Structures are given as C-alpha cells and as structure tokens.
C-alpha cells in the first residue's frame, strides 16, 4: 500500500484530481519558441505526437507509427526504450553533463547507463529536438562572464533571477514558466471553489498541489461535474503562459484514496466514477 493511500476524503466527499501531462515539455517548447524562435518539440506536441514515443522510435530506428503500435501492444522492449526517452526528455534540457545524466537516469528512473551510452543518447536527443542546440547556446551566452553566473528574466512573469549557474539558468526558463502556469491555474480553481456560486467547482476545496497536480475534495453528488470543470480550468489557467504550446482540457479522475495508481473510470453514460484501490 502506498503512503499516499493513507489520505482519504471526509465522509460524503471524494477526491478529484487533475495532472498536467508533461508540463515541462510544454514549457520547454514554449521557452524555445520565445528564446530561439522555433521548436520542433512544440510542433510535435501540437500535432498530438507523444515526445517520449517519438524519441524512443528514433533511438530504435523505426517510424513513429511503428512505435505507437508497440506502445499500444505494451511491448516490453519498447516500453523500456520509452522509459529511456523520458530520461532524456526530462533530464537533458537542464544541461546535465554525462556524469550527472547517468546519475539522474539511475536515481529517478532506475535506468542504468554507461557514460558511452549516455553520450550516444544525448546526440540522438539533440537530433530529435534540434532547437536545443540553440537553446543551450543562448544559456552559454548568459553565463559568459567572469563569475560564470547568469542574471535572467523569466518569460511573461518578468521575474528576475540572479546568480544562476549554467544548469540553473537552463532549468529556470521552462521550470519557472511551469510554476507560473500551474500557480495561475490553481488560483483560478480556488476562485471558482470559493467565489463563483455558478461554477461546478463551488464548494469543492483544494487539499493538495503537487508540482503539476491539483487534488481537491468534492461532494460525491457533484464530483463528476466538478472534476470535468477542474480539467477545463487547469487548461484555461496554463494556456495564457503557453500560447505556442497550449493544453487541451486536462483529463481528470475521481478517487476514494490518494494514489498514483488511480485511473479515470466512467459509467455507462460516460460520467466519471470513483476509483478505489484493492486493499
């Protein structure tokens, strides 16, 4: 049993949850659009292409369509390679060197890489998303000073950050954008929970905000509609920050306990129903 499953809603309530799919890839795509003028990553996301599947297919030397079929069939070897794709897509944008990349892969995804393999993967990743070469060049210019530290202004919020190392600066633009987008969405959700009586979210209460995930406690009888509205507001809140790589309404779910294993379930009429773990 997960530690998360110790957390349950009050009697008469159920948790509703929305989780941005690959928020940092959307923000990375947007950051590249803003800073270097183009992004194949953003183009892929906007076309409905899964970046992890696309990268895994490239590494294996197969087409994206072939990779998609293997993913749907839950092919074990392809699933493992897609996990490697995640390691690259989530680890390399922050400017990791080979040694730190190998450590990140093992610690965060339990993927074991040799330094030689890590170098190969980085080159394949750069070939998949060529804008990252220009993005890293932009970051190098920021730290091209005697102290090797950057002063930068975050996109759209115009917040300033100083004293940033190369990797901190590389991370700041897209991670800061993600924080701004998600926090703006949380504010809009809270507003509807407390101050918009006509909203399906009115009377619902947010109980957790984890990086790119919002969890709220909603009365059972209105929870399905509240969950749908949650997904809509999450997209509405994030998209002003991501005009070039926006989200569709976020898929949401109901759960009787907080769990990473929770899945969206629907009844015969297409209405969301609560997921419960097998205890």
KAUR-V608186 format. One record per residue. N is the residue number from 0. RES is the residue in one letter. SS is DSSP state (alpha for helix, beta for strand, coil for the rest). PHI is phi in whole degrees, -180 to 180 (999 if undefined). PSI is psi in whole degrees, 0 to 359 (NA if undefined). Layout:
n=<N | N>
res=<RES | RES>
ss=<SS | SS>
phi=<PHI | PHI>
psi=<PSI | PSI>
//
This chain:
n=<0 | 1 | 2 | 3 | 4 | 5 | 6 | 7 | 8 | 9 | 10 | 11 | 12 | 13 | 14 | 15 | 16 | 17 | 18 | 19 | 20 | 21 | 22 | 23 | 24 | 25 | 26 | 27 | 28 | 29 | 30 | 31 | 32 | 33 | 34 | 35 | 36 | 37 | 38 | 39 | 40 | 41 | 42 | 43 | 44 | 45 | 46 | 47 | 48 | 49 | 50 | 51 | 52 | 53 | 54 | 55 | 56 | 57 | 58 | 59 | 60 | 61 | 62 | 63 | 64 | 65 | 66 | 67 | 68 | 69 | 70 | 71 | 72 | 73 | 74 | 75 | 76 | 77 | 78 | 79 | 80 | 81 | 82 | 83 | 84 | 85 | 86 | 87 | 88 | 89 | 90 | 91 | 92 | 93 | 94 | 95 | 96 | 97 | 98 | 99 | 100 | 101 | 102 | 103 | 104 | 105 | 106 | 107 | 108 | 109 | 110 | 111 | 112 | 113 | 114 | 115 | 116 | 117 | 118 | 119 | 120 | 121 | 122 | 123 | 124 | 125 | 126 | 127 | 128 | 129 | 130 | 131 | 132 | 133 | 134 | 135 | 136 | 137 | 138 | 139 | 140 | 141 | 142 | 143 | 144 | 145 | 146 | 147 | 148 | 149 | 150 | 151 | 152 | 153 | 154 | 155 | 156 | 157 | 158 | 159 | 160 | 161 | 162 | 163 | 164 | 165 | 166 | 167 | 168 | 169 | 170 | 171 | 172 | 173 | 174 | 175 | 176 | 177 | 178 | 179 | 180 | 181 | 182 | 183 | 184 | 185 | 186 | 187 | 188 | 189 | 190 | 191 | 192 | 193 | 194 | 195 | 196 | 197 | 198 | 199 | 200 | 201 | 202 | 203 | 204 | 205 | 206 | 207 | 208 | 209 | 210 | 211 | 212 | 213 | 214 | 215 | 216 | 217 | 218 | 219 | 220 | 221 | 222 | 223 | 224 | 225 | 226 | 227 | 228 | 229 | 230 | 231 | 232 | 233 | 234 | 235 | 236 | 237 | 238 | 239 | 240 | 241 | 242 | 243 | 244 | 245 | 246 | 247 | 248 | 249 | 250 | 251 | 252 | 253 | 254 | 255 | 256 | 257 | 258 | 259 | 260 | 261 | 262 | 263 | 264 | 265 | 266 | 267 | 268 | 269 | 270 | 271 | 272 | 273 | 274 | 275 | 276 | 277 | 278>
res=<X | X | X | X | X | X | X | X | X | X | X | X | X | X | X | X | X | X | X | X | X | X | X | X | X | X | X | X | X | X | X | X | X | X | X | X | X | X | X | X | X | X | X | X | X | X | X | X | X | X | X | X | X | X | X | X | X | X | X | X | X | X | X | X | X | X | X | X | X | X | X | X | X | X | X | X | X | X | X | X | X | X | X | X | X | X | X | X | X | X | X | X | X | X | X | X | X | X | X | X | X | X | X | X | X | X | X | X | X | X | X | X | X | X | X | X | X | X | X | X | X | X | X | X | X | X | X | X | X | X | X | X | X | X | X | X | X | X | X | X | X | X | X | X | X | X | X | X | X | X | X | X | X | X | X | X | X | X | X | X | X | X | X | X | X | X | X | X | X | X | X | X | X | X | X | X | X | X | X | X | X | X | X | X | X | X | X | X | X | X | X | X | X | X | X | X | X | X | X | X | X | X | X | X | X | X | X | X | X | X | X | X | X | X | X | X | X | X | X | X | X | X | X | X | X | X | X | X | X | X | X | X | X | X | X | X | X | X | X | X | X | X | X | X | X | X | X | X | X | X | X | X | X | X | X | X | X | X | X | X | X | X | X | X | X | X | X | X | X | X | X | X | X | X | X | X | X | X | X>
ss=<coil | coil | alpha | alpha | alpha | alpha | coil | beta | coil | coil | coil | coil | beta | beta | beta | beta | beta | beta | beta | coil | coil | coil | alpha | alpha | alpha | alpha | alpha | alpha | alpha | alpha | alpha | alpha | alpha | alpha | alpha | coil | coil | coil | coil | alpha | alpha | alpha | alpha | alpha | alpha | alpha | coil | coil | coil | coil | alpha | alpha | alpha | alpha | alpha | alpha | alpha | alpha | alpha | alpha | coil | coil | coil | alpha | alpha | alpha | alpha | alpha | alpha | alpha | alpha | alpha | coil | coil | coil | alpha | alpha | alpha | alpha | alpha | alpha | alpha | alpha | alpha | alpha | alpha | alpha | alpha | alpha | alpha | alpha | alpha | alpha | alpha | coil | coil | coil | alpha | alpha | alpha | alpha | alpha | alpha | alpha | alpha | alpha | alpha | alpha | alpha | coil | coil | coil | coil | coil | alpha | alpha | alpha | alpha | alpha | alpha | alpha | alpha | alpha | alpha | alpha | alpha | alpha | alpha | coil | coil | alpha | alpha | alpha | alpha | alpha | alpha | alpha | alpha | alpha | alpha | alpha | alpha | coil | coil | coil | coil | coil | coil | coil | beta | beta | beta | beta | coil | coil | coil | coil | coil | coil | beta | beta | beta | beta | beta | coil | alpha | alpha | alpha | alpha | alpha | alpha | alpha | alpha | alpha | alpha | alpha | alpha | alpha | alpha | alpha | alpha | alpha | alpha | alpha | alpha | alpha | alpha | alpha | alpha | alpha | alpha | alpha | alpha | alpha | alpha | coil | coil | coil | coil | coil | coil | coil | coil | coil | beta | beta | beta | beta | beta | beta | coil | coil | beta | beta | beta | beta | beta | beta | beta | alpha | alpha | alpha | alpha | alpha | alpha | alpha | alpha | alpha | alpha | alpha | alpha | alpha | alpha | alpha | alpha | alpha | alpha | alpha | alpha | coil | coil | coil | coil | coil | coil | coil | coil | coil | coil | coil | coil | beta | beta | beta | beta | coil | beta | coil | coil | coil | coil | coil | coil | coil | beta | beta | coil | coil | coil | coil | coil | beta | beta | beta | beta | coil | coil | coil | coil>
phi=<999 | -70 | -60 | -56 | -71 | -73 | -95 | -130 | -75 | -67 | -55 | 88 | -125 | -142 | -79 | -114 | -141 | -133 | -134 | -61 | -78 | 54 | -54 | -70 | -78 | -62 | -71 | -66 | -60 | -66 | -61 | -67 | -59 | -74 | -95 | -121 | 92 | -158 | -161 | -69 | -65 | -62 | -60 | -65 | -61 | -65 | -87 | 83 | -88 | -79 | -61 | -70 | -66 | -62 | -69 | -60 | -64 | -64 | -61 | -83 | 76 | -120 | -78 | -62 | -62 | -65 | -64 | -63 | -65 | -66 | -64 | -64 | -82 | 58 | -62 | -62 | -63 | -70 | -59 | -64 | -71 | -65 | -64 | -63 | -60 | -63 | -56 | -68 | -66 | -99 | -98 | -73 | -59 | -83 | 81 | -63 | -80 | -59 | -61 | -69 | -66 | -61 | -66 | -61 | -61 | -73 | -71 | -89 | -129 | 57 | -104 | -95 | -126 | -85 | -56 | -64 | -67 | -62 | -64 | -61 | -64 | -63 | -65 | -67 | -66 | -65 | -70 | -71 | -123 | -62 | -61 | -67 | -61 | -71 | -62 | -66 | -64 | -62 | -66 | -60 | -64 | -66 | -101 | -82 | -151 | -55 | -87 | 57 | -126 | -105 | -114 | -138 | -114 | -66 | -69 | 71 | -75 | 62 | -70 | -101 | -135 | -125 | 68 | -89 | -70 | -56 | -69 | -64 | -67 | -61 | -75 | -60 | -63 | -87 | -73 | -64 | -64 | -64 | -63 | -64 | -65 | -68 | -68 | -64 | -63 | -60 | -62 | -66 | -62 | -61 | -60 | -70 | -64 | -108 | -127 | -126 | -58 | -84 | -80 | -65 | -88 | -62 | 95 | -78 | -132 | -69 | -120 | -158 | -137 | -115 | 61 | -129 | -129 | -115 | -121 | -134 | -108 | -129 | -56 | -54 | -70 | -115 | -60 | -58 | -71 | -63 | -65 | -61 | -66 | -56 | -63 | -67 | -68 | -61 | -70 | -61 | -76 | -84 | -66 | -61 | -87 | -130 | -63 | -95 | -151 | -79 | -100 | -77 | -49 | -73 | -69 | -123 | -151 | -114 | -150 | -86 | -143 | -70 | -159 | -71 | -85 | -62 | -131 | -70 | -118 | -134 | -85 | -64 | -95 | 82 | -92 | -60 | -127 | -69 | -90 | -132 | -76 | -87 | -89>
psi=<134 | 151 | 324 | 326 | 356 | 343 | 121 | 153 | 166 | 158 | 135 | 0 | 165 | 153 | 138 | 143 | 139 | 137 | 119 | 128 | 114 | 53 | 316 | 339 | 323 | 315 | 327 | 316 | 317 | 319 | 319 | 321 | 317 | 322 | 326 | 356 | 356 | 162 | 111 | 333 | 312 | 319 | 318 | 313 | 316 | 335 | 2 | 17 | 132 | 116 | 326 | 318 | 320 | 316 | 319 | 318 | 320 | 317 | 322 | 349 | 30 | 170 | 162 | 322 | 319 | 320 | 320 | 319 | 319 | 322 | 315 | 326 | 359 | 41 | 124 | 315 | 319 | 322 | 320 | 319 | 326 | 326 | 321 | 321 | 320 | 318 | 315 | 311 | 330 | 341 | 318 | 331 | 337 | 7 | 26 | 139 | 176 | 312 | 313 | 328 | 317 | 318 | 316 | 316 | 317 | 316 | 315 | 330 | 2 | 34 | 121 | 123 | 144 | 159 | 322 | 316 | 323 | 319 | 317 | 315 | 321 | 319 | 321 | 323 | 316 | 327 | 326 | 320 | 77 | 337 | 338 | 333 | 315 | 325 | 313 | 326 | 320 | 317 | 320 | 324 | 324 | 328 | 11 | 72 | 167 | 326 | 350 | 35 | 145 | 147 | 124 | 158 | 125 | 149 | 131 | 314 | 337 | 22 | 144 | 146 | 135 | 166 | 27 | 130 | 176 | 309 | 324 | 319 | 319 | 321 | 327 | 317 | 313 | 328 | 322 | 321 | 321 | 319 | 317 | 316 | 313 | 321 | 324 | 319 | 317 | 319 | 317 | 321 | 313 | 321 | 315 | 328 | 323 | 331 | 6 | 88 | 337 | 352 | 147 | 343 | 351 | 127 | 345 | 153 | 126 | 134 | 346 | 143 | 103 | 96 | 279 | 26 | 132 | 128 | 132 | 161 | 121 | 144 | 138 | 318 | 338 | 1 | 319 | 316 | 323 | 321 | 318 | 316 | 324 | 313 | 324 | 314 | 325 | 319 | 317 | 326 | 326 | 326 | 330 | 336 | 345 | 57 | 334 | 355 | 63 | 169 | 147 | 166 | 135 | 138 | 132 | 171 | 168 | 145 | 145 | 346 | 149 | 127 | 141 | 343 | 355 | 144 | 151 | 123 | 145 | 151 | 187 | 339 | 5 | 12 | 136 | 140 | 155 | 139 | 140 | 143 | 158 | 103 | NA>
//
